[in-house]
Amino acid sequence: MKYDGCFEVPRSRLYVFQFLRDPLRFARVLPGFKEVEVVGVHEFKVYLTLNVGPLRGDVVVVGRLVEVEEPKYVKVVGRGEGVNSTLDFTLIFTVDEVNTGSRVSWVFEGTVGGLAALMGRRVLDGIARILINDIVSCLREALLSN
């Protein structure tokens, strides 16, 4: 699965970059957020409750910042496990200056396993789009309000 997009916010490039690279701030925009724990210099765990379609229950996401280029680029790789499913993912954010503030471009690539993989591409794509739209909307709101 691969999804991408972009949005603009009236914030400085550095502000947006610092938000995106901080798991203690970024994790809070994830749907079903319960808790975030920093487990290493560049590693973190996020505890979520998933409630989308047939996927309902607790999920643990372990992520790692693998590339950070201030103030432009953040790359996170990770694995989510829960509700009898897995998700291995890469998430890339690129922050560019624009006249009105910053443009945030993002790319999400993931591979699903377990129960979620058995749902079929069309169902899984619908669930993924719902989750991604929620995350992007919440991220944009968080950047506007902080």
CNS distance restraints for C-alpha pairs under 8 A (distance, minus, plus):
assign (resid   1 and name CA) (resid 108 and name CA) 7.99 0.50 0.50
assign (resid   1 and name CA) (resid 109 and name CA) 5.61 0.50 0.50
assign (resid   1 and name CA) (resid 110 and name CA) 5.24 0.50 0.50
assign (resid   1 and name CA) (resid 111 and name CA) 6.30 0.50 0.50
assign (resid   1 and name CA) (resid 125 and name CA) 7.96 0.50 0.50
assign (resid   2 and name CA) (resid 107 and name CA) 7.31 0.50 0.50
assign (resid   2 and name CA) (resid 108 and name CA) 5.67 0.50 0.50
assign (resid   2 and name CA) (resid 109 and name CA) 4.41 0.50 0.50
assign (resid   2 and name CA) (resid 110 and name CA) 6.53 0.50 0.50
assign (resid   3 and name CA) (resid 107 and name CA) 5.87 0.50 0.50
assign (resid   3 and name CA) (resid 108 and name CA) 5.22 0.50 0.50
assign (resid   3 and name CA) (resid 109 and name CA) 6.53 0.50 0.50
assign (resid   4 and name CA) (resid 105 and name CA) 7.53 0.50 0.50
assign (resid   4 and name CA) (resid 106 and name CA) 5.46 0.50 0.50
assign (resid   4 and name CA) (resid 107 and name CA) 4.29 0.50 0.50
assign (resid   4 and name CA) (resid 108 and name CA) 6.11 0.50 0.50
assign (resid   5 and name CA) (resid 105 and name CA) 5.82 0.50 0.50
assign (resid   5 and name CA) (resid 106 and name CA) 5.55 0.50 0.50
assign (resid   5 and name CA) (resid 107 and name CA) 6.79 0.50 0.50
assign (resid   6 and name CA) (resid 103 and name CA) 6.76 0.50 0.50
assign (resid   6 and name CA) (resid 104 and name CA) 5.33 0.50 0.50
assign (resid   6 and name CA) (resid 105 and name CA) 4.13 0.50 0.50
assign (resid   6 and name CA) (resid 106 and name CA) 6.01 0.50 0.50
assign (resid   7 and name CA) (resid 103 and name CA) 5.69 0.50 0.50
assign (resid   7 and name CA) (resid 104 and name CA) 5.44 0.50 0.50
assign (resid   7 and name CA) (resid 105 and name CA) 6.72 0.50 0.50
assign (resid   7 and name CA) (resid 140 and name CA) 7.73 0.50 0.50
assign (resid   8 and name CA) (resid 100 and name CA) 7.80 0.50 0.50
assign (resid   8 and name CA) (resid 101 and name CA) 7.16 0.50 0.50
assign (resid   8 and name CA) (resid 102 and name CA) 5.56 0.50 0.50
assign (resid   8 and name CA) (resid 103 and name CA) 4.31 0.50 0.50
assign (resid   8 and name CA) (resid 104 and name CA) 6.07 0.50 0.50
assign (resid   9 and name CA) (resid 100 and name CA) 7.27 0.50 0.50
assign (resid   9 and name CA) (resid 101 and name CA) 5.85 0.50 0.50
assign (resid   9 and name CA) (resid 102 and name CA) 5.52 0.50 0.50
assign (resid   9 and name CA) (resid 103 and name CA) 6.59 0.50 0.50
assign (resid   9 and name CA) (resid 104 and name CA) 7.92 0.50 0.50
assign (resid   9 and name CA) (resid 140 and name CA) 7.08 0.50 0.50
assign (resid   9 and name CA) (resid 143 and name CA) 7.21 0.50 0.50
assign (resid   9 and name CA) (resid 144 and name CA) 6.76 0.50 0.50
assign (resid  10 and name CA) (resid 100 and name CA) 5.49 0.50 0.50
assign (resid  10 and name CA) (resid 101 and name CA) 4.21 0.50 0.50
assign (resid  10 and name CA) (resid 102 and name CA) 6.31 0.50 0.50
assign (resid  10 and name CA) (resid 144 and name CA) 7.32 0.50 0.50
assign (resid  11 and name CA) (resid  15 and name CA) 6.48 0.50 0.50
assign (resid  11 and name CA) (resid  16 and name CA) 6.63 0.50 0.50
assign (resid  11 and name CA) (resid 100 and name CA) 7.99 0.50 0.50
assign (resid  11 and name CA) (resid 101 and name CA) 4.87 0.50 0.50
assign (resid  11 and name CA) (resid 102 and name CA) 5.95 0.50 0.50
assign (resid  11 and name CA) (resid 143 and name CA) 7.49 0.50 0.50
assign (resid  11 and name CA) (resid 144 and name CA) 7.50 0.50 0.50
assign (resid  12 and name CA) (resid  16 and name CA) 6.40 0.50 0.50
assign (resid  12 and name CA) (resid  97 and name CA) 7.44 0.50 0.50
assign (resid  12 and name CA) (resid 101 and name CA) 5.45 0.50 0.50
assign (resid  12 and name CA) (resid 102 and name CA) 6.02 0.50 0.50
assign (resid  13 and name CA) (resid  17 and name CA) 6.08 0.50 0.50
assign (resid  13 and name CA) (resid  71 and name CA) 6.53 0.50 0.50
assign (resid  13 and name CA) (resid  72 and name CA) 7.50 0.50 0.50
assign (resid  13 and name CA) (resid  95 and name CA) 6.26 0.50 0.50
assign (resid  13 and name CA) (resid  96 and name CA) 6.50 0.50 0.50
assign (resid  13 and name CA) (resid  97 and name CA) 5.87 0.50 0.50
assign (resid  13 and name CA) (resid 101 and name CA) 6.99 0.50 0.50
assign (resid  13 and name CA) (resid 102 and name CA) 5.40 0.50 0.50
assign (resid  14 and name CA) (resid  18 and name CA) 6.06 0.50 0.50
assign (resid  14 and name CA) (resid  70 and name CA) 7.76 0.50 0.50
assign (resid  14 and name CA) (resid  71 and name CA) 5.38 0.50 0.50
assign (resid  15 and name CA) (resid  19 and name CA) 6.33 0.50 0.50
assign (resid  16 and name CA) (resid  20 and name CA) 6.27 0.50 0.50
assign (resid  16 and name CA) (resid  95 and name CA) 7.33 0.50 0.50
assign (resid  16 and name CA) (resid 102 and name CA) 7.51 0.50 0.50
assign (resid  16 and name CA) (resid 143 and name CA) 6.96 0.50 0.50
assign (resid  17 and name CA) (resid  21 and name CA) 6.25 0.50 0.50
assign (resid  17 and name CA) (resid  70 and name CA) 7.12 0.50 0.50
assign (resid  17 and name CA) (resid  71 and name CA) 5.50 0.50 0.50
assign (resid  17 and name CA) (resid  72 and name CA) 6.57 0.50 0.50
assign (resid  17 and name CA) (resid  73 and name CA) 7.47 0.50 0.50
assign (resid  17 and name CA) (resid  74 and name CA) 7.74 0.50 0.50
assign (resid  17 and name CA) (resid  95 and name CA) 6.68 0.50 0.50
assign (resid  18 and name CA) (resid  22 and name CA) 6.27 0.50 0.50
assign (resid  18 and name CA) (resid  71 and name CA) 7.70 0.50 0.50
assign (resid  19 and name CA) (resid  25 and name CA) 6.23 0.50 0.50
assign (resid  19 and name CA) (resid  26 and name CA) 6.29 0.50 0.50
assign (resid  19 and name CA) (resid 143 and name CA) 7.76 0.50 0.50
assign (resid  20 and name CA) (resid  25 and name CA) 7.68 0.50 0.50
assign (resid  20 and name CA) (resid  26 and name CA) 5.79 0.50 0.50
assign (resid  20 and name CA) (resid  74 and name CA) 7.19 0.50 0.50
assign (resid  20 and name CA) (resid  93 and name CA) 7.72 0.50 0.50
assign (resid  21 and name CA) (resid  26 and name CA) 7.48 0.50 0.50
assign (resid  21 and name CA) (resid  65 and name CA) 7.64 0.50 0.50
assign (resid  21 and name CA) (resid  68 and name CA) 7.67 0.50 0.50
assign (resid  21 and name CA) (resid  74 and name CA) 6.38 0.50 0.50
assign (resid  22 and name CA) (resid  26 and name CA) 6.00 0.50 0.50
assign (resid  23 and name CA) (resid  27 and name CA) 5.40 0.50 0.50
assign (resid  23 and name CA) (resid  36 and name CA) 7.47 0.50 0.50
assign (resid  23 and name CA) (resid  38 and name CA) 7.66 0.50 0.50
assign (resid  23 and name CA) (resid  44 and name CA) 6.93 0.50 0.50
assign (resid  24 and name CA) (resid  28 and name CA) 7.18 0.50 0.50
assign (resid  24 and name CA) (resid  36 and name CA) 6.31 0.50 0.50
assign (resid  24 and name CA) (resid  37 and name CA) 7.62 0.50 0.50
assign (resid  24 and name CA) (resid  38 and name CA) 7.74 0.50 0.50
assign (resid  25 and name CA) (resid  29 and name CA) 7.82 0.50 0.50
assign (resid  26 and name CA) (resid  30 and name CA) 7.69 0.50 0.50
assign (resid  26 and name CA) (resid 139 and name CA) 7.56 0.50 0.50
assign (resid  27 and name CA) (resid  33 and name CA) 7.09 0.50 0.50
assign (resid  27 and name CA) (resid  36 and name CA) 6.61 0.50 0.50
assign (resid  27 and name CA) (resid  46 and name CA) 6.70 0.50 0.50
assign (resid  28 and name CA) (resid  33 and name CA) 5.88 0.50 0.50
assign (resid  28 and name CA) (resid  36 and name CA) 7.97 0.50 0.50
assign (resid  29 and name CA) (resid  33 and name CA) 7.27 0.50 0.50
assign (resid  29 and name CA) (resid 135 and name CA) 6.16 0.50 0.50
assign (resid  29 and name CA) (resid 138 and name CA) 5.32 0.50 0.50
assign (resid  29 and name CA) (resid 139 and name CA) 5.60 0.50 0.50
assign (resid  29 and name CA) (resid 142 and name CA) 7.20 0.50 0.50
assign (resid  30 and name CA) (resid  48 and name CA) 7.87 0.50 0.50
assign (resid  30 and name CA) (resid 134 and name CA) 7.86 0.50 0.50
assign (resid  30 and name CA) (resid 135 and name CA) 5.58 0.50 0.50
assign (resid  30 and name CA) (resid 138 and name CA) 7.52 0.50 0.50
assign (resid  31 and name CA) (resid  48 and name CA) 7.36 0.50 0.50
assign (resid  31 and name CA) (resid  49 and name CA) 7.75 0.50 0.50
assign (resid  31 and name CA) (resid  50 and name CA) 7.32 0.50 0.50
assign (resid  31 and name CA) (resid 131 and name CA) 7.33 0.50 0.50
assign (resid  31 and name CA) (resid 134 and name CA) 6.88 0.50 0.50
assign (resid  31 and name CA) (resid 135 and name CA) 6.60 0.50 0.50
assign (resid  32 and name CA) (resid  48 and name CA) 4.95 0.50 0.50
assign (resid  32 and name CA) (resid  49 and name CA) 4.60 0.50 0.50
assign (resid  32 and name CA) (resid  50 and name CA) 5.78 0.50 0.50
assign (resid  32 and name CA) (resid  51 and name CA) 7.47 0.50 0.50
assign (resid  33 and name CA) (resid  46 and name CA) 7.51 0.50 0.50
assign (resid  33 and name CA) (resid  47 and name CA) 6.38 0.50 0.50
assign (resid  33 and name CA) (resid  48 and name CA) 4.59 0.50 0.50
assign (resid  33 and name CA) (resid  49 and name CA) 6.61 0.50 0.50
assign (resid  34 and name CA) (resid  46 and name CA) 7.65 0.50 0.50
assign (resid  34 and name CA) (resid  47 and name CA) 5.46 0.50 0.50
assign (resid  34 and name CA) (resid  48 and name CA) 5.24 0.50 0.50
assign (resid  34 and name CA) (resid  49 and name CA) 7.09 0.50 0.50
assign (resid  35 and name CA) (resid  46 and name CA) 5.86 0.50 0.50
assign (resid  35 and name CA) (resid  47 and name CA) 5.13 0.50 0.50
assign (resid  35 and name CA) (resid  48 and name CA) 7.15 0.50 0.50
assign (resid  36 and name CA) (resid  44 and name CA) 7.09 0.50 0.50
assign (resid  36 and name CA) (resid  45 and name CA) 5.68 0.50 0.50
assign (resid  36 and name CA) (resid  46 and name CA) 4.42 0.50 0.50
assign (resid  36 and name CA) (resid  47 and name CA) 6.23 0.50 0.50
assign (resid  37 and name CA) (resid  44 and name CA) 5.57 0.50 0.50
assign (resid  37 and name CA) (resid  45 and name CA) 5.13 0.50 0.50
assign (resid  37 and name CA) (resid  46 and name CA) 6.43 0.50 0.50
assign (resid  38 and name CA) (resid  42 and name CA) 7.97 0.50 0.50
assign (resid  38 and name CA) (resid  43 and name CA) 6.12 0.50 0.50
assign (resid  38 and name CA) (resid  44 and name CA) 4.28 0.50 0.50
assign (resid  38 and name CA) (resid  45 and name CA) 6.41 0.50 0.50
assign (resid  39 and name CA) (resid  43 and name CA) 5.48 0.50 0.50
assign (resid  39 and name CA) (resid  44 and name CA) 5.10 0.50 0.50
assign (resid  39 and name CA) (resid  45 and name CA) 6.96 0.50 0.50
assign (resid  40 and name CA) (resid  44 and name CA) 6.72 0.50 0.50
assign (resid  42 and name CA) (resid  64 and name CA) 5.49 0.50 0.50
assign (resid  42 and name CA) (resid  65 and name CA) 5.21 0.50 0.50
assign (resid  42 and name CA) (resid  66 and name CA) 7.53 0.50 0.50
assign (resid  43 and name CA) (resid  62 and name CA) 7.34 0.50 0.50
assign (resid  43 and name CA) (resid  63 and name CA) 5.72 0.50 0.50
assign (resid  43 and name CA) (resid  64 and name CA) 4.36 0.50 0.50
assign (resid  43 and name CA) (resid  65 and name CA) 6.53 0.50 0.50
assign (resid  44 and name CA) (resid  62 and name CA) 5.84 0.50 0.50
assign (resid  44 and name CA) (resid  63 and name CA) 5.41 0.50 0.50
assign (resid  44 and name CA) (resid  64 and name CA) 6.43 0.50 0.50
assign (resid  45 and name CA) (resid  60 and name CA) 6.75 0.50 0.50
assign (resid  45 and name CA) (resid  61 and name CA) 5.54 0.50 0.50
assign (resid  45 and name CA) (resid  62 and name CA) 4.51 0.50 0.50
assign (resid  45 and name CA) (resid  63 and name CA) 6.31 0.50 0.50
assign (resid  46 and name CA) (resid  60 and name CA) 5.75 0.50 0.50
assign (resid  46 and name CA) (resid  61 and name CA) 5.06 0.50 0.50
assign (resid  46 and name CA) (resid  62 and name CA) 6.50 0.50 0.50
assign (resid  47 and name CA) (resid  58 and name CA) 7.31 0.50 0.50
assign (resid  47 and name CA) (resid  59 and name CA) 5.95 0.50 0.50
assign (resid  47 and name CA) (resid  60 and name CA) 4.75 0.50 0.50
assign (resid  47 and name CA) (resid  61 and name CA) 6.49 0.50 0.50
assign (resid  48 and name CA) (resid  58 and name CA) 5.77 0.50 0.50
assign (resid  48 and name CA) (resid  59 and name CA) 5.13 0.50 0.50
assign (resid  48 and name CA) (resid  60 and name CA) 6.34 0.50 0.50
assign (resid  48 and name CA) (resid  61 and name CA) 7.90 0.50 0.50
assign (resid  49 and name CA) (resid  56 and name CA) 7.24 0.50 0.50
assign (resid  49 and name CA) (resid  57 and name CA) 5.41 0.50 0.50
assign (resid  49 and name CA) (resid  58 and name CA) 4.44 0.50 0.50
assign (resid  49 and name CA) (resid  59 and name CA) 5.97 0.50 0.50
assign (resid  50 and name CA) (resid  55 and name CA) 6.44 0.50 0.50
assign (resid  50 and name CA) (resid  56 and name CA) 5.08 0.50 0.50
assign (resid  50 and name CA) (resid  57 and name CA) 5.29 0.50 0.50
assign (resid  50 and name CA) (resid  58 and name CA) 6.10 0.50 0.50
assign (resid  50 and name CA) (resid  59 and name CA) 6.66 0.50 0.50
assign (resid  51 and name CA) (resid  55 and name CA) 5.96 0.50 0.50
assign (resid  51 and name CA) (resid  56 and name CA) 4.45 0.50 0.50
assign (resid  51 and name CA) (resid  57 and name CA) 6.68 0.50 0.50
assign (resid  52 and name CA) (resid  56 and name CA) 6.36 0.50 0.50
assign (resid  52 and name CA) (resid 127 and name CA) 6.61 0.50 0.50
assign (resid  52 and name CA) (resid 131 and name CA) 7.82 0.50 0.50
assign (resid  53 and name CA) (resid 127 and name CA) 6.84 0.50 0.50
assign (resid  55 and name CA) (resid  83 and name CA) 6.36 0.50 0.50
assign (resid  55 and name CA) (resid 116 and name CA) 7.57 0.50 0.50
assign (resid  56 and name CA) (resid  83 and name CA) 6.48 0.50 0.50
assign (resid  57 and name CA) (resid  82 and name CA) 7.09 0.50 0.50
assign (resid  57 and name CA) (resid  83 and name CA) 5.57 0.50 0.50
assign (resid  58 and name CA) (resid  82 and name CA) 5.86 0.50 0.50
assign (resid  58 and name CA) (resid  83 and name CA) 6.59 0.50 0.50
assign (resid  59 and name CA) (resid  80 and name CA) 6.62 0.50 0.50
assign (resid  59 and name CA) (resid  81 and name CA) 5.55 0.50 0.50
assign (resid  59 and name CA) (resid  82 and name CA) 4.29 0.50 0.50
assign (resid  59 and name CA) (resid  83 and name CA) 6.81 0.50 0.50
assign (resid  60 and name CA) (resid  80 and name CA) 5.57 0.50 0.50
assign (resid  60 and name CA) (resid  81 and name CA) 5.47 0.50 0.50
assign (resid  60 and name CA) (resid  82 and name CA) 6.45 0.50 0.50
assign (resid  61 and name CA) (resid  78 and name CA) 6.93 0.50 0.50
assign (resid  61 and name CA) (resid  79 and name CA) 5.63 0.50 0.50
assign (resid  61 and name CA) (resid  80 and name CA) 4.05 0.50 0.50
assign (resid  61 and name CA) (resid  81 and name CA) 6.42 0.50 0.50
assign (resid  62 and name CA) (resid  78 and name CA) 5.44 0.50 0.50
assign (resid  62 and name CA) (resid  79 and name CA) 5.45 0.50 0.50
assign (resid  62 and name CA) (resid  80 and name CA) 6.31 0.50 0.50
assign (resid  63 and name CA) (resid  76 and name CA) 6.44 0.50 0.50
assign (resid  63 and name CA) (resid  77 and name CA) 5.69 0.50 0.50
assign (resid  63 and name CA) (resid  78 and name CA) 4.12 0.50 0.50
assign (resid  63 and name CA) (resid  79 and name CA) 6.58 0.50 0.50
assign (resid  64 and name CA) (resid  76 and name CA) 5.47 0.50 0.50
assign (resid  64 and name CA) (resid  77 and name CA) 5.51 0.50 0.50
assign (resid  64 and name CA) (resid  78 and name CA) 6.11 0.50 0.50
assign (resid  65 and name CA) (resid  74 and name CA) 7.24 0.50 0.50
assign (resid  65 and name CA) (resid  75 and name CA) 5.92 0.50 0.50
assign (resid  65 and name CA) (resid  76 and name CA) 4.55 0.50 0.50
assign (resid  65 and name CA) (resid  77 and name CA) 6.72 0.50 0.50
assign (resid  66 and name CA) (resid  74 and name CA) 7.95 0.50 0.50
assign (resid  66 and name CA) (resid  75 and name CA) 5.78 0.50 0.50
assign (resid  66 and name CA) (resid  76 and name CA) 5.76 0.50 0.50
assign (resid  66 and name CA) (resid  77 and name CA) 6.83 0.50 0.50
assign (resid  67 and name CA) (resid  73 and name CA) 7.48 0.50 0.50
assign (resid  67 and name CA) (resid  74 and name CA) 5.80 0.50 0.50
assign (resid  67 and name CA) (resid  75 and name CA) 5.01 0.50 0.50
assign (resid  67 and name CA) (resid  76 and name CA) 7.23 0.50 0.50
assign (resid  68 and name CA) (resid  73 and name CA) 5.63 0.50 0.50
assign (resid  68 and name CA) (resid  74 and name CA) 4.66 0.50 0.50
assign (resid  68 and name CA) (resid  75 and name CA) 6.44 0.50 0.50
assign (resid  69 and name CA) (resid  73 and name CA) 4.92 0.50 0.50
assign (resid  69 and name CA) (resid  74 and name CA) 6.54 0.50 0.50
assign (resid  71 and name CA) (resid  95 and name CA) 7.24 0.50 0.50
assign (resid  72 and name CA) (resid  94 and name CA) 5.48 0.50 0.50
assign (resid  72 and name CA) (resid  95 and name CA) 4.79 0.50 0.50
assign (resid  72 and name CA) (resid  96 and name CA) 6.54 0.50 0.50
assign (resid  73 and name CA) (resid  92 and name CA) 7.37 0.50 0.50
assign (resid  73 and name CA) (resid  93 and name CA) 5.71 0.50 0.50
assign (resid  73 and name CA) (resid  94 and name CA) 4.62 0.50 0.50
assign (resid  73 and name CA) (resid  95 and name CA) 6.36 0.50 0.50
assign (resid  74 and name CA) (resid  92 and name CA) 5.77 0.50 0.50
assign (resid  74 and name CA) (resid  93 and name CA) 5.18 0.50 0.50
assign (resid  74 and name CA) (resid  94 and name CA) 6.64 0.50 0.50
assign (resid  75 and name CA) (resid  90 and name CA) 7.14 0.50 0.50
assign (resid  75 and name CA) (resid  91 and name CA) 5.75 0.50 0.50
assign (resid  75 and name CA) (resid  92 and name CA) 4.44 0.50 0.50
assign (resid  75 and name CA) (resid  93 and name CA) 6.44 0.50 0.50
assign (resid  76 and name CA) (resid  90 and name CA) 5.72 0.50 0.50
assign (resid  76 and name CA) (resid  91 and name CA) 5.14 0.50 0.50
assign (resid  76 and name CA) (resid  92 and name CA) 6.40 0.50 0.50
assign (resid  77 and name CA) (resid  88 and name CA) 7.71 0.50 0.50
assign (resid  77 and name CA) (resid  89 and name CA) 5.65 0.50 0.50
assign (resid  77 and name CA) (resid  90 and name CA) 4.41 0.50 0.50
assign (resid  77 and name CA) (resid  91 and name CA) 6.34 0.50 0.50
assign (resid  78 and name CA) (resid  88 and name CA) 5.85 0.50 0.50
assign (resid  78 and name CA) (resid  89 and name CA) 5.41 0.50 0.50
assign (resid  78 and name CA) (resid  90 and name CA) 6.58 0.50 0.50
assign (resid  79 and name CA) (resid  86 and name CA) 6.99 0.50 0.50
assign (resid  79 and name CA) (resid  87 and name CA) 5.43 0.50 0.50
assign (resid  79 and name CA) (resid  88 and name CA) 4.43 0.50 0.50
assign (resid  79 and name CA) (resid  89 and name CA) 6.20 0.50 0.50
assign (resid  80 and name CA) (resid  86 and name CA) 5.49 0.50 0.50
assign (resid  80 and name CA) (resid  87 and name CA) 4.92 0.50 0.50
assign (resid  80 and name CA) (resid  88 and name CA) 6.51 0.50 0.50
assign (resid  81 and name CA) (resid  85 and name CA) 5.90 0.50 0.50
assign (resid  81 and name CA) (resid  86 and name CA) 4.59 0.50 0.50
assign (resid  81 and name CA) (resid  87 and name CA) 6.61 0.50 0.50
assign (resid  82 and name CA) (resid  86 and name CA) 6.58 0.50 0.50
assign (resid  83 and name CA) (resid 115 and name CA) 7.69 0.50 0.50
assign (resid  84 and name CA) (resid 114 and name CA) 5.91 0.50 0.50
assign (resid  84 and name CA) (resid 115 and name CA) 5.58 0.50 0.50
assign (resid  84 and name CA) (resid 116 and name CA) 7.68 0.50 0.50
assign (resid  85 and name CA) (resid 112 and name CA) 7.23 0.50 0.50
assign (resid  85 and name CA) (resid 113 and name CA) 5.57 0.50 0.50
assign (resid  85 and name CA) (resid 114 and name CA) 4.28 0.50 0.50
assign (resid  85 and name CA) (resid 115 and name CA) 5.14 0.50 0.50
assign (resid  85 and name CA) (resid 116 and name CA) 5.53 0.50 0.50
assign (resid  85 and name CA) (resid 117 and name CA) 7.60 0.50 0.50
assign (resid  86 and name CA) (resid 112 and name CA) 5.63 0.50 0.50
assign (resid  86 and name CA) (resid 113 and name CA) 4.91 0.50 0.50
assign (resid  86 and name CA) (resid 114 and name CA) 6.08 0.50 0.50
assign (resid  86 and name CA) (resid 116 and name CA) 7.67 0.50 0.50
assign (resid  87 and name CA) (resid 110 and name CA) 6.37 0.50 0.50
assign (resid  87 and name CA) (resid 111 and name CA) 5.59 0.50 0.50
assign (resid  87 and name CA) (resid 112 and name CA) 4.57 0.50 0.50
assign (resid  87 and name CA) (resid 113 and name CA) 6.37 0.50 0.50
assign (resid  88 and name CA) (resid 110 and name CA) 5.46 0.50 0.50
assign (resid  88 and name CA) (resid 111 and name CA) 5.25 0.50 0.50
assign (resid  88 and name CA) (resid 112 and name CA) 6.61 0.50 0.50
assign (resid  89 and name CA) (resid 108 and name CA) 7.10 0.50 0.50
assign (resid  89 and name CA) (resid 109 and name CA) 5.53 0.50 0.50
assign (resid  89 and name CA) (resid 110 and name CA) 4.13 0.50 0.50
assign (resid  89 and name CA) (resid 111 and name CA) 6.45 0.50 0.50
assign (resid  90 and name CA) (resid 107 and name CA) 7.97 0.50 0.50
assign (resid  90 and name CA) (resid 108 and name CA) 5.85 0.50 0.50
assign (resid  90 and name CA) (resid 109 and name CA) 5.27 0.50 0.50
assign (resid  90 and name CA) (resid 110 and name CA) 6.41 0.50 0.50
assign (resid  91 and name CA) (resid 106 and name CA) 7.19 0.50 0.50
assign (resid  91 and name CA) (resid 107 and name CA) 5.77 0.50 0.50
assign (resid  91 and name CA) (resid 108 and name CA) 4.63 0.50 0.50
assign (resid  91 and name CA) (resid 109 and name CA) 6.58 0.50 0.50
assign (resid  92 and name CA) (resid 106 and name CA) 5.48 0.50 0.50
assign (resid  92 and name CA) (resid 107 and name CA) 5.17 0.50 0.50
assign (resid  92 and name CA) (resid 108 and name CA) 6.58 0.50 0.50
assign (resid  93 and name CA) (resid 104 and name CA) 6.64 0.50 0.50
assign (resid  93 and name CA) (resid 105 and name CA) 5.70 0.50 0.50
assign (resid  93 and name CA) (resid 106 and name CA) 4.55 0.50 0.50
assign (resid  93 and name CA) (resid 107 and name CA) 6.75 0.50 0.50
assign (resid  94 and name CA) (resid 104 and name CA) 5.83 0.50 0.50
assign (resid  94 and name CA) (resid 105 and name CA) 5.14 0.50 0.50
assign (resid  94 and name CA) (resid 106 and name CA) 6.39 0.50 0.50
assign (resid  95 and name CA) (resid 102 and name CA) 6.46 0.50 0.50
assign (resid  95 and name CA) (resid 103 and name CA) 5.70 0.50 0.50
assign (resid  95 and name CA) (resid 104 and name CA) 4.75 0.50 0.50
assign (resid  95 and name CA) (resid 105 and name CA) 6.43 0.50 0.50
assign (resid  96 and name CA) (resid 102 and name CA) 5.55 0.50 0.50
assign (resid  96 and name CA) (resid 103 and name CA) 5.16 0.50 0.50
assign (resid  96 and name CA) (resid 104 and name CA) 6.64 0.50 0.50
assign (resid  97 and name CA) (resid 101 and name CA) 5.98 0.50 0.50
assign (resid  97 and name CA) (resid 102 and name CA) 4.60 0.50 0.50
assign (resid  97 and name CA) (resid 103 and name CA) 6.28 0.50 0.50
assign (resid  98 and name CA) (resid 102 and name CA) 5.28 0.50 0.50
assign (resid  98 and name CA) (resid 103 and name CA) 6.37 0.50 0.50
assign (resid 112 and name CA) (resid 116 and name CA) 6.53 0.50 0.50
assign (resid 112 and name CA) (resid 117 and name CA) 5.53 0.50 0.50
assign (resid 113 and name CA) (resid 117 and name CA) 4.93 0.50 0.50
assign (resid 114 and name CA) (resid 118 and name CA) 6.93 0.50 0.50
assign (resid 115 and name CA) (resid 119 and name CA) 6.99 0.50 0.50
assign (resid 116 and name CA) (resid 124 and name CA) 7.03 0.50 0.50
assign (resid 117 and name CA) (resid 121 and name CA) 7.93 0.50 0.50
assign (resid 117 and name CA) (resid 124 and name CA) 7.55 0.50 0.50
assign (resid 119 and name CA) (resid 123 and name CA) 6.11 0.50 0.50
assign (resid 119 and name CA) (resid 124 and name CA) 6.23 0.50 0.50
assign (resid 120 and name CA) (resid 124 and name CA) 6.04 0.50 0.50
assign (resid 121 and name CA) (resid 125 and name CA) 5.80 0.50 0.50
assign (resid 122 and name CA) (resid 126 and name CA) 6.29 0.50 0.50
assign (resid 123 and name CA) (resid 127 and name CA) 6.38 0.50 0.50
assign (resid 124 and name CA) (resid 128 and name CA) 6.03 0.50 0.50
assign (resid 125 and name CA) (resid 129 and name CA) 6.08 0.50 0.50
assign (resid 126 and name CA) (resid 130 and name CA) 6.33 0.50 0.50
assign (resid 127 and name CA) (resid 131 and name CA) 6.31 0.50 0.50
assign (resid 128 and name CA) (resid 132 and name CA) 6.01 0.50 0.50
assign (resid 129 and name CA) (resid 133 and name CA) 5.92 0.50 0.50
assign (resid 130 and name CA) (resid 134 and name CA) 6.20 0.50 0.50
assign (resid 131 and name CA) (resid 135 and name CA) 6.17 0.50 0.50
assign (resid 132 and name CA) (resid 136 and name CA) 6.09 0.50 0.50
assign (resid 133 and name CA) (resid 137 and name CA) 5.99 0.50 0.50
assign (resid 134 and name CA) (resid 138 and name CA) 6.04 0.50 0.50
assign (resid 135 and name CA) (resid 139 and name CA) 5.93 0.50 0.50
assign (resid 136 and name CA) (resid 140 and name CA) 6.08 0.50 0.50
assign (resid 137 and name CA) (resid 141 and name CA) 6.24 0.50 0.50
assign (resid 138 and name CA) (resid 142 and name CA) 6.03 0.50 0.50
assign (resid 139 and name CA) (resid 143 and name CA) 6.19 0.50 0.50
assign (resid 140 and name CA) (resid 144 and name CA) 6.26 0.50 0.50
assign (resid 141 and name CA) (resid 145 and name CA) 6.12 0.50 0.50
assign (resid 142 and name CA) (resid 146 and name CA) 5.96 0.50 0.50
